[in-house]
């Protein structure tokens, strides 16, 4: 029996999601093409796309004559032109919260790694060293962790951090006071958040408002013992300002899972600092989270197939309901 829909899949996706769609869809992995651009050149052949990092620009979407839904395998939507999708009646949805625990654990792991010098101590031992005095660390208990944003990932991070013994302070102008649990302090600016925290972790989307929101002023307020953690999006930190702050000893260190350019260039100056711990945008990449994201993205596609809007539709108000019908 011929399948009713054709779906384009990302390079990597847990098989559980695509397998759940086989009753009505034929799935094609982007790896069946020589290049991602070749796959996107065929976008007019697909009814749905489950996307991770491919750039779905206005130009690409203008050719997507059959496309009905873009299901993001993850939360961030900065690689999708949502306005263009709305103009063409394409549903855009994501999978918020499914990788919250994974990213939260990565956040705390980076903080532990920095405070206990795990990356440099590992390299030291591999090179034949045994100088314990050179890697004296710092306990987290009693420190204050500042959170930029207080969505699902930040709340998971706060829960883990409180279990470790950290105090929590947040900055989130878009989060209602009534939803902030007791025992968590709130501040009115990013600079104030940095000034009151021993470590600051970023949990906000990359938008014009948040781009370079962490700059010289905020890093200077964080101070020479403070560290910055980014498991959100590259670009929220002004990397040039961070390099300057590291050079001048104005900030204690950084744990970065995201970069302004990904992958970072071979000459990125952040490589030169032992006080910087780097990982390749893997905060949400655990076996558990990948399965949840795959299933949720597939569920979203099925929902649109049946003529409804997924709960996580981000362009709901801009869609022409007649198109959906």
C-alpha positions as CSV (number, residue, x, y, z in Angstrom):
1,X,0.0,0.0,0.0
2,X,1.4,3.4,-0.9
3,X,2.1,5.8,1.9
4,X,0.1,9.0,2.1
5,X,2.9,11.3,3.4
6,X,6.6,11.7,2.7
7,X,8.7,12.8,5.7
8,X,12.2,14.1,5.7
9,X,14.3,13.0,8.8
10,X,17.4,14.5,10.3
11,X,20.8,12.8,10.1
12,X,20.5,11.5,13.6
13,X,17.2,10.5,15.2
14,X,16.2,7.6,17.5
15,X,14.4,5.1,15.4
16,X,11.4,4.9,17.8
17,X,9.8,8.1,16.4
18,X,10.0,7.3,12.7
19,X,8.9,3.7,13.2
20,X,5.7,5.0,14.8
21,X,4.8,6.8,11.6
22,X,5.1,4.0,9.2
23,X,1.4,3.3,9.0
24,X,0.8,6.5,7.0
25,X,4.3,7.8,6.0
26,X,7.4,7.0,4.0
27,X,10.4,8.4,5.9
28,X,13.7,9.5,4.1
29,X,16.8,10.4,6.1
30,X,18.7,13.4,5.1
31,X,21.8,11.2,4.9
32,X,20.3,9.6,1.7
33,X,21.4,12.8,0.0
34,X,25.0,13.7,-0.6
35,X,24.6,17.0,1.1
36,X,22.0,18.7,3.3
37,X,21.6,21.4,0.7
38,X,20.6,18.7,-1.8
39,X,17.9,17.4,0.6
40,X,16.6,20.9,1.1
41,X,16.5,21.4,-2.7
42,X,13.9,18.6,-2.7
43,X,11.8,20.1,0.1
44,X,8.8,20.3,-2.3
45,X,8.6,16.5,-2.3
46,X,7.8,16.3,1.5
47,X,4.7,16.7,3.6
48,X,6.6,17.0,6.8
49,X,10.1,17.5,8.1
50,X,11.6,16.6,11.4
51,X,14.5,19.0,11.8
52,X,17.4,19.3,14.2
53,X,20.0,21.8,12.8
54,X,19.2,22.2,9.1
55,X,18.6,25.8,8.1
56,X,14.9,26.2,7.0
57,X,15.2,29.7,5.6
58,X,12.5,31.8,3.9
59,X,14.1,30.8,0.6
60,X,13.9,27.1,1.4
61,X,10.3,27.3,2.6
62,X,9.2,29.2,-0.5
63,X,9.8,26.0,-2.4
64,X,8.0,23.8,0.2
65,X,4.8,23.4,-1.8
66,X,3.6,20.3,0.0
67,X,5.1,20.9,3.4
68,X,2.5,21.0,6.2
69,X,4.5,20.7,9.4
70,X,8.0,21.4,10.6
71,X,8.6,19.4,13.8
72,X,11.7,20.5,15.6
73,X,13.6,17.7,17.3
74,X,14.4,19.8,20.3
75,X,13.4,23.2,21.7
76,X,15.4,26.0,20.0
77,X,13.9,27.4,16.8
78,X,16.6,29.8,15.6
79,X,17.3,27.7,12.5
80,X,13.6,28.0,11.3
81,X,12.1,31.1,9.7
82,X,8.8,31.0,11.6
83,X,7.3,34.0,9.8
84,X,7.9,32.5,6.4
85,X,6.5,29.2,7.6
86,X,3.3,30.9,8.8
87,X,2.9,32.7,5.5
88,X,2.9,29.4,3.7
89,X,0.5,27.8,6.2
90,X,3.1,25.5,7.7
91,X,2.8,24.4,11.3
92,X,5.9,24.9,13.4
93,X,6.2,23.0,16.6
94,X,8.9,21.8,18.9
95,X,9.5,19.4,21.9
96,X,9.8,21.6,24.9
97,X,10.9,20.0,28.2
98,X,11.8,16.6,26.9
99,X,15.5,17.3,27.2
100,X,15.3,19.5,30.3
101,X,16.8,16.9,32.7
102,X,19.6,16.1,30.3
103,X,20.6,19.8,29.8
104,X,20.2,20.5,33.5
105,X,22.6,17.6,34.4
106,X,25.1,18.9,31.7
107,X,24.9,22.3,33.4
108,X,25.8,21.0,36.8
109,X,28.4,18.7,35.3
110,X,30.2,21.7,33.7
111,X,30.0,23.6,37.0
112,X,31.5,20.6,38.9
113,X,34.1,20.2,36.2
114,X,35.2,23.9,36.5
115,X,35.2,24.0,40.3
116,X,37.1,20.8,40.7
117,X,39.5,21.3,37.7
118,X,38.5,18.0,36.3
119,X,39.5,18.7,32.7
120,X,42.9,20.0,33.5
121,X,43.6,17.4,36.2
122,X,42.7,14.6,33.7
123,X,45.2,16.0,31.2
124,X,47.8,16.4,33.9
125,X,47.6,12.7,34.9
126,X,47.6,11.5,31.3
127,X,50.8,13.4,30.8
128,X,52.4,11.6,33.8
129,X,51.8,14.3,36.5
130,X,50.7,13.8,40.1
131,X,50.7,17.3,41.5
132,X,47.6,17.4,43.7
133,X,48.4,20.8,45.0
134,X,48.1,22.3,41.5
135,X,44.4,21.3,41.3
136,X,42.9,22.3,44.6
137,X,39.2,22.8,43.9
138,X,36.2,24.5,45.5
139,X,33.0,23.0,46.9
140,X,29.7,24.1,45.5
141,X,27.8,23.9,48.8
142,X,26.9,27.4,50.1
143,X,27.6,29.1,46.8
144,X,24.9,31.0,44.8
145,X,23.9,29.9,41.4
146,X,22.3,32.5,39.2
147,X,19.9,31.4,36.5
148,X,19.2,33.6,33.4
149,X,15.7,32.3,32.6
150,X,13.4,30.1,34.6
151,X,11.8,27.7,32.1
152,X,11.8,23.9,32.2
153,X,15.5,23.4,32.0
154,X,16.3,26.1,34.5
155,X,13.8,24.6,37.0
156,X,15.4,21.2,36.6
157,X,18.8,22.8,37.1
158,X,17.6,24.6,40.2
159,X,16.3,21.4,41.7
160,X,19.6,19.5,41.2
161,X,21.6,22.5,42.4
162,X,19.6,22.8,45.6
163,X,20.2,19.2,46.3
164,X,23.9,19.9,46.1
165,X,23.5,22.7,48.5
166,X,23.6,25.8,46.2
167,X,21.5,28.8,46.8
168,X,19.4,29.9,43.7
169,X,18.8,33.4,42.3
170,X,17.0,34.0,39.1
171,X,16.5,36.7,36.4
172,X,13.6,36.2,34.1
173,X,11.4,39.2,33.2
174,X,9.0,37.0,31.4
175,X,8.3,34.6,34.3
176,X,5.5,35.4,36.7
177,X,6.5,36.0,40.4
178,X,3.8,33.6,41.5
179,X,5.5,30.7,39.7
180,X,8.9,31.1,41.5
181,X,9.2,28.6,44.4
182,X,9.8,29.8,47.9
183,X,13.4,30.0,48.8
184,X,14.5,31.3,45.4
185,X,15.5,34.9,45.2
186,X,14.7,37.1,42.2
187,X,16.6,40.1,40.8
188,X,15.7,42.8,38.2
189,X,18.7,42.7,35.9
190,X,21.4,40.5,34.5
191,X,24.1,42.6,36.0
192,X,22.5,42.3,39.4
193,X,22.3,38.5,38.9
194,X,26.0,38.3,38.1
195,X,26.9,40.5,41.0
196,X,25.0,38.3,43.5
197,X,26.1,35.0,42.1
198,X,29.2,32.8,42.4
199,X,28.2,31.1,39.1
200,X,25.7,32.1,36.5
201,X,24.0,29.6,34.1
202,X,22.1,30.7,31.0
203,X,18.7,29.2,30.1
204,X,17.2,31.5,27.6
205,X,16.6,31.4,23.8
206,X,18.8,33.3,21.4
207,X,16.7,36.4,20.3
208,X,17.6,39.9,19.4
209,X,17.0,40.8,23.0
210,X,19.3,38.1,24.4
211,X,22.1,38.3,21.8
212,X,25.3,39.4,23.7
213,X,23.2,39.9,26.8
214,X,26.3,38.7,28.7
215,X,29.0,41.3,27.9
216,X,31.7,43.2,29.7
217,X,29.5,44.7,32.3
218,X,27.9,41.4,33.4
219,X,31.3,39.6,33.4
220,X,32.9,42.3,35.4
221,X,30.0,42.0,37.9
222,X,30.5,38.3,38.1
223,X,34.0,38.8,39.3
224,X,37.4,37.1,39.4
225,X,36.0,34.1,41.3
226,X,32.8,33.7,39.3
227,X,32.1,31.4,36.4
228,X,29.7,31.5,33.6
229,X,27.9,28.4,32.2
230,X,26.2,28.3,28.8
231,X,24.1,25.3,27.9
232,X,21.5,27.5,26.1
233,X,22.6,29.1,22.8
234,X,25.8,30.5,21.5
235,X,25.6,34.2,21.0
236,X,24.0,35.0,24.3
237,X,27.6,35.5,25.6
238,X,29.7,38.1,23.7
239,X,32.7,35.8,23.2
240,X,35.1,38.7,22.6
241,X,34.1,40.2,25.9
242,X,34.6,36.9,27.6
243,X,38.1,36.6,26.1
244,X,38.9,40.1,27.3
245,X,37.6,39.3,30.8
246,X,39.7,36.1,31.0
247,X,42.8,38.0,29.8
248,X,42.3,40.6,32.5
249,X,41.4,38.2,35.3
250,X,38.0,39.7,35.7
251,X,36.1,36.4,35.6
252,X,37.1,33.0,37.0
253,X,36.2,30.7,34.1
254,X,33.5,29.5,31.8
255,X,31.8,26.2,30.9
256,X,30.5,26.4,27.4
257,X,28.4,23.9,25.5
258,X,27.4,26.4,22.8
259,X,29.3,28.9,20.7
260,X,28.6,31.9,18.4
261,X,29.9,29.8,15.5
262,X,29.4,26.1,15.6
263,X,31.7,24.3,15.4
264,X,34.0,27.0,16.6
265,X,36.9,27.8,14.3
266,X,40.3,26.3,14.7
267,X,41.7,29.6,15.9
268,X,39.1,30.3,18.6
269,X,41.0,32.0,21.4
270,X,38.9,30.3,24.0
271,X,40.9,27.1,23.4
272,X,43.9,28.8,25.1
273,X,42.4,29.0,28.6
274,X,42.6,26.2,31.2
275,X,39.8,28.0,33.0
276,X,37.4,27.3,30.2
277,X,35.7,23.9,29.8
278,X,34.3,23.2,26.4
279,X,31.8,20.6,25.1
280,X,30.3,20.2,21.6
281,X,26.6,21.3,22.1
282,X,25.7,18.0,23.7
283,X,23.7,19.1,26.7
284,X,20.5,17.6,25.4
285,X,22.2,14.6,23.8
286,X,21.5,11.6,26.0
287,X,20.0,8.3,25.0
288,X,17.0,9.1,27.2
289,X,16.4,12.6,25.8
290,X,16.9,11.6,22.2
291,X,14.3,8.9,22.4
292,X,11.8,11.3,24.1
293,X,12.5,14.0,21.4
294,X,12.1,11.5,18.6
295,X,8.8,10.2,19.9
296,X,7.4,13.7,20.6
297,X,8.4,15.1,17.2
298,X,6.8,12.1,15.6
299,X,3.6,12.6,17.7
300,X,3.5,16.2,16.5
301,X,3.7,15.1,12.9
302,X,0.9,12.6,13.5
303,X,-1.3,15.3,15.1
304,X,-1.0,17.5,12.1
305,X,-1.7,14.5,9.8
306,X,-5.0,14.1,11.7
307,X,-5.9,17.8,11.1
308,X,-5.1,19.2,14.5
309,X,-2.4,21.5,16.0
310,X,0.2,20.1,18.4
311,X,0.2,21.7,21.9
312,X,3.7,23.0,21.2
313,X,2.7,24.8,18.0
314,X,4.6,28.1,18.1
315,X,2.9,29.9,15.2
316,X,-0.7,29.0,16.2
317,X,-2.0,32.6,16.1
318,X,-0.5,33.3,12.6
319,X,-1.8,30.2,10.8
320,X,-4.7,30.3,8.4
321,X,-7.1,27.8,9.8
322,X,-8.5,27.1,6.4
323,X,-5.1,25.8,5.3
324,X,-5.1,23.3,8.2
325,X,-8.6,22.1,7.3
